[in-house]
């Protein structure tokens, strides 16, 4: 039983959790963040077209053998905007791209911006069922399939009866027939006008179209890109899918808004990326943790060293970064592996480490300048260990927060208040220096025998084993309790067995955190961006438990 003083301390802590705060203004690459925000244009395409004049001869985009300077990119955007007019696309219409990263996708996005058209960017590697569900929700005026860059896009186009079209500069495409749909109202203000929709959800349930505004995406492009010191002459390896908001806002728009050269890469391939680092002298590399893990694995398997003569900045996002992988990547590159945190509904970045930061901890950096944030008490969760004291559910408000889910008001109300506060669904804490730490997702929290277990804590320990490439931990309901199940992907040729891994884990984790079951897999199921599909693993764990 708590003493009265303890009760008072806990009550004070819970009250302070709910107090909103605003991240202060700060200097970013020589300018104040507030200045950068004040000069944001109303549309995605505006600054890129200005760069076509100001940086006309600087390299803008590389797509395989195709290399465009900014003047050429600007000409392609203007020509594509006129092409959209000729195709019957009206202001306020939605178009849908079934695609992988390529010049056609970049140009269509920016041409659509010029015409106040929304773009639903959909990864062509999704299943037919997923693509069709998104199409039915989006109701696009036309669908564009980037056939040259993606065999999967071409296959979806054939399935939908798309007309093949050989575009003289964008490559082979597929075009759907014109659909009779109602356009959306057009807003002059970039904070109200939707630029892109990114769909969340998997094979189950209705897909949700996250409506991202021009201002929200540009806020991330300007600030996040500025924090990476992007400018003309920089070469950015763009392998993160633009159908994922990290690849759209931070990589693609962050590069082109700030005058850097974007390398459009349709799919991650470790040997191809290693070759580009050396031969193309890539300067900025952003990935997900799994991408870096597979690059380490490739170098080890092939017995060769890294050659990255111009690389100056590396970062990981999209999923939790554990300390062991961070240490191994930093040792290989001789650079700080920067980290950040965000979600699709926040365009995506909420926090990131600054360019001069160097932390041994797993911080995801400070909240981006001028964003408001607060932590809400967790309510009826179990007991936390001291390391997670003061943790709460993170809420944020700012220009990067989505407008809502397309035509799904109930789903929007479930996470977004009328006055603009977004519930991230993540459990977080702050240290005394305002560094943010993500403890776990509230829906992934495992409560075992009254104790809170955060999957990233367990995964970080498992990933320290030299034979482990990746791991993913989920909870499984059992009668009156919840147990921990760990799915593990081992290095090729590794000989680790279940008993050896259990002994390794037992030395490093409290008994209540130790997995009840270890499942060894050749490869963990993942999205095109490398993010592990925990929902699928949770289904596997529960099916196995029921059996």
N, C-alpha and C positions, 0 to 999 in steps of 0.2 A: 504493500500500500504506500502511495506517495505521501510524504509529509506536506503540510500546508505550504511551506516555502517552496518545495519542489513543484507543487501544483501551480503556484503563482508564477514560477519561472516558465513552466510549460505554457501557461496561458499567455504570458507576455510574448513568448516566441511565436505562438500561433497568431497573435494579433499583428506582430510586425511582419509576418509573412504576407499579409494582404495589402500592405502599403505600396501604392504605385511609385515607381521611380522613373526618371528619364536619364538615358545615357548622355553624358556631356558632349558638347562640341569638341572637335579635336582637329589637329593638323594632319592632312593626308597628302602626301607627295607635294608638300610646299603650299597647300591651300587649306582653308578651313572647310570642314564638311558642310557647314551651313551655306557657304558660298556655292559649293558644287551642287547642292540640292536646289538652291534658288535659281540656278541657271539651267536646270533640266528642261529640255524641250518638251512639247506636248506629244510627240510621236517618236517611235523607235527609229524611224528612217532619217529623221532630220539631221542628226549629228553625222551619221554615216555619209549622207549626201554632201554635207559641209566638208567632211574629210576628203571627198572626191575632188573638191576644188583646192583645199588647203594642202593636202598631202598627195596630190595627183600622181606623182611618180613613185610613191612608196608602195612596197608590196602589201596587199590587202588580204588575199585569199589564195590558198593552194589546195587543189582537189585532184589528187593523182598527178597526171601530166599537165593539168590546166593550172596556170598561174596568172592571177589578175593583179594589176595595180589598182590603187583606189579610184583613179579616173575610170578604169574599165568596169570596176564593180558598180560605180555610180551610174554608168551608162546602161548596164544590165538591169539595174533596179528600175530605172525610168522606163526602159523598154518593156519590162515585165508588167509594170503598172498599166501601160497601154494595152498589153495583151489581155490582162484581166478584164479590162473594159470590153474588149472585143469578144470575150468569152461569156459576156452577160453577167459578170459579177458586179453587184451594186454596193454602195456604201451601206454598212450595217449587216451585210451578208456574212455567213460563216463559210469558210472553205476548210477542208480537211486534207492534211497530207499524210499519206501512208508511206513512211520513208525511213531511211537511215541518214546519217550526216553526209551532206554533199552540198555542192554549190547551188543546186536547184532549190534545196530547202531554204538556204540562207536568203537567196534572192526572192523567193516567193513570200517569205515572212516580211521582208522589208518593202516589197512592192505592195503587199496587202496593207501595210501600215500607211503607205501613201494614199490608199483609197478607203481608209477607215473600215477595212474588212478584218474580221476576226480569223485567226488561224488555229484550228485544232490540230496539234502536232502529235501524231500517233506512230509509235514504233512498229515497223513492219514485221518484227519478229514475234509480235503477239499472235495468238491463235486466231483462227477464223471466227470462233465464237466471240472472242474478246473484241476483235475489230468490228464485227457486225453490231454488237451491243453498243459500242461507242458511236458508230454511224447512226444508229437509231435514236440515240439520245441527242446527238449534235445536230442532226438534220441539216447537213451542209448543202450549200448551193451547188458546189462541185467538189469532187475528190480528185486529188493529184497523187499519182503513184510514181515514185522516183525509181523507175525500172532499171536505169543504168547503174545506179549505186547499190541496188538491193534486189537480188533474185526473189526474196520473199515479197517485196512490194509488187514486183511483176506478177507473181502468182496470185496475190490478192486482187490485182487489177483484172486478170483473166477471169477469176471467179466472179467478179462483179460486172463483167461485160464492159470493161473500160476500153476506150479507143486508143490504140497506140499512137504516139505522137513523137516525131523526131525533131526536137527543138534544136535550132542551129547552135546555140551556145550552152544550154542547160542540160543537153544530153537526152537520152531516150526517156520518155515519160508515158504514163497512161492517164487518160482523162475520162472521168465519168460523165454521163449525160447531165444536162442542166436540170436541176430539181426545182419544182415550184414550192418555195418556202418563204416564210415571212422574214424580212430583215429586222434586225434590232435597231432601236433608236441610236443615233450617232451623237456623242457628246464632244464638244470642243475641248473641254478640259481633259488632259491626259490622265488625271486621277480617276476619272469616271469612265473613260473609253477603254473597252477591253481590247488588248492586243493579241493575246494568245490564250488558248485553253489547253491545259495539261490534264490528262485523265488519270485518276487514281482508282484503285480497286483491282481485283484479280478476276479469276474465272467465276467467282461466286458473287452474287449481289449485283446491284445496278452500278455501273461505272459512274463516277462523279467527275464532271468537268469543272476543274478549278479555273475560275475566271481571273486572269492576271491582267492588270491594267498597264498601259504604257508607262505611267509614272512609277509604278511598283517595280517593273523590270529595269527601268532606267536608274532608279535609286540604287539598285544592286550593281548595275553595270558601272556606274560612276564611282561609288564608294568602294565596293569590293575590288574593282579593277584598279582604282587608284591606290588602294592598300597594297596591291601587288606591284606597284610602280610600272604599270603598263603604259607604253607610249610607242611612237613610231620606231620601227626597227626591231621591236620585240617579236619573237616567233613562238606562238602558243600552239601546243599540240591538242587539238580538239577532238578527243576520242570519246568523251562523255556524251551520251546521246542528247541531242537537242529536244527529244521527246521527254527528257527528264529535265526538270527546271534548273538544276545545277548546270547542265550543259547549255541550256538556253540563255539564262541571264548572266551567269558568272563567266562562262567560257566564251560563248559566241558573242553576245552583246558586250560583255566586258572588254573583249579584244577590239571589236570594230568601233565601239564608242570612243575608245582611247587611242585609236590609230595604230594598233598592233596588227600583225599578220596572223590570220587564223588558218591552221591546217585542219581541213575537214577530213576526219577519219571515220569510215562507216562502222568498223567493229574493232574491238580490242584484240590485238595479236601481239604477244610479248616480243617475239623476235622482230616484228615490223617496227614496234615502238623503239626498241633498242637501236635498230638501224637508223631511224629518224633522229634520235638524240645525237648520234654521231655525225651522220651525213648532212642533215638539214640544220644542224647546230641549233636545235630547239633551246629556247631560253626559259620557258615556263611550262611546267607539267602539272596538271591537276587530274586527280584520279580518285577512285574509291579505294579503301584499304585492300580489298581483294585483288585489285589490279597490281598494287605494289607487291603483295605476297606472291603473285604468280610470276612477276618479273624476277624476284629473288630466286624463285624455284627454277626458272629457265636458266639463269646465269649459273646456278649451282649444278644443274643437270648437264649443261654444255661445257662446264669447266672453264668459263671465260670471265674476264673482268669487264667492268662497266666502262664505256667510253661516252662521255657526255661533256664535250669541251666547252660549251657555251651555257650550260644549264645553270641558272642562278636561283630559281624559286621552284619549290615543290610543295604540294598540299594535298591533303586527303579529306574527303567529306563523304556524305551520303549514308554512312553507317559508322558505328563506334570504332575508334582507333585504339587498339590496346597497346600498352607500353612496350611489350616485347617487339612487336612489329615496328613500332616507331623507332626503337633503338637500332634495330637491324637495318632499316632503310636509311637512317641518318648516318650510320657507320659506312654504308656502301657509297652514298652520294657525297658525304662530307658537307651536307647542307641540313638546315633545320627542316623537318617535315612539319609544315604548318597544318593547322587543323581548324575546323569551323563547325558550325551547327546551323541547321535550318530545316525547313520542310516545304513541300510544294505550296502550301497555302500562304507562305510568307515570301515567295518569289526567288529564292528560298532562304536567303541568309539572314540569320538573327544575330549571330556572333562569329568572330573569327580572330585568330591570333594575328597580331600586328607583325609587320615585316622584320622588325628588330627584336621581336620576342624570341626567347629560347627557354623552353620549360621542360623539365624532366617529368612533370605531372601530365595527367590526361585532360588538362583544361581545353575547352573549345574556344578560349579567348574571351574578350570583353564584348558586350553587346554593341552592335553598330551604333554610331553617333546618332543622337536625337530620337532613337526608338524608346518607347515607354514599355515598362515590363513590371511584372509582379509575380510573387509566388503565392499560391493558394494552399491552405492546409490540406493534407491528404485524407482527412476524415477517418474512416474505420479501418485503416491499414494496420499492419502488425507493428512490432517493435523494430526500430532502426539501430544499427551499430553506430558508434560514435563518429566514424568517418562520414556518415550521411546525415548527421544532425543538421537540423534546419532545412531539410529538403522539403520541397513542395511542388505543386503542379504549376508549370510555367505558362503564364499568359503574356501576350505582347500586343502592342498597338503601334501602328506607324504606316507610312506610305506604301510599304511593301506588302501589307496584308491584302489578301485576295478580296475581290468584290463579293464572292460567294460561290456556291456550286450552281452550275447552269440548270435552271428550271427545277431546282430541288430545294425549295424554301425550308422544309423541315430539317433536312441534313445541314443546311446553312445555319439555322437557328441553334442547332445542337452544339456548334463550336464557335460561333461568331455572334457577339452581342450587337444590339442596334447601335451602340456608340463605338463600335470598331474594335473591341477587344477579342483577340483570337486565343482560344484554348489550344495550346500545342499538343496536349495529351502526354507531354513528357515530364518526368520528375527530375528536378534540377536543384542545385544549390549554388551559392556564391561564397567565395572566400573573402577575406578582409581587403583584398586588392581588387574586388569586383570581377575576378575571373569566374567564368561560368563553368560548371561541371554538370554534365548530363548523367544522372544516376541510372535512368532507365525509362522505358515507356510505361505509363500508368497501366495500359492494358496488358503489358508483358510482365508486370510485377508478379512474382511468385510468393505466396504467403504459406510458409511451411512451419507447422507447429507454433504459430504465432509470431514467427520471425519473417521480416522482409528479406527477400532474395532478389537482387538485381542481376539479370542475366549477364550484362557486360563484366561484372566482377568475376563471375565463374569462367566466362570465355577468355578473359585475360590470362587466367592461370593455365587453362588448357593450352592456349596458344604458345605458352612458354616452352612446351615440350618440343625438343628438336625435330621430332618426326611429324609434327602437326603443321599443316598449312593454314587451315581455317577451322573454326568451330562455331556452333550456334546452339544456344541453350534455350529451352522452352519449358513451360510448366505443364503438368498433366494432372487432371483431377482424379483423386482416388477418394474412397469413402472417408469423409470427415477431414480431409487434408489435401495437400497438393505436393507432388513430388517433382524432382528435377530430372529432365532428360537432356542429354548432350549428344548432338550430332557432330561427328568429327571427320574432316577430310585430311588424310595423311599425305606426306610427301611421296612422290613416285618412288617405288622400290623400298619404302620404309617397312620395318619389320615390327613396329609397335603392336602389341596385342592389348586386349581389353584389361587384363589384370595388371600389366605394367603401367598403363595409363591411370588406372584406379589408384595404384600405389603412389604415383607421382602427384596426383591431385590430393590424396589424403594427407600428404606432408604439408600441403600449402593452403588448405581450406578448412574452415570449421566444419564439424560433422553435419550441421544442418544444411550447409551449402553444397555438400558433395552430391553429384548426380547419382540417382538411383540406377540409371541405365545409361550406358554408352552405346551409341550406334555408329559404327565405322562405315563411311561411304566413300566411293571413288570420287564423287564431286557433289558438293552441296548445291541444291537448286537455287538459281540466281536469276535476276533480271538481266536485261541487256547491258545495264550499267555496272553489273557486278554485285548488286545489292542482294543479300541472301533473302530468300522467300520464307520468312519464318512462319507465315500462315500455313504454308504447305507442310512444313515440318511439324507444326502443332497438330495438324490433322493426322499425320503419320504416327505421332506419339500417342494420340488418343485412340486411333484404330488399333495400334499394337496393345495398348492397355486394355481395351475392350475385349480383344481376342484372348 
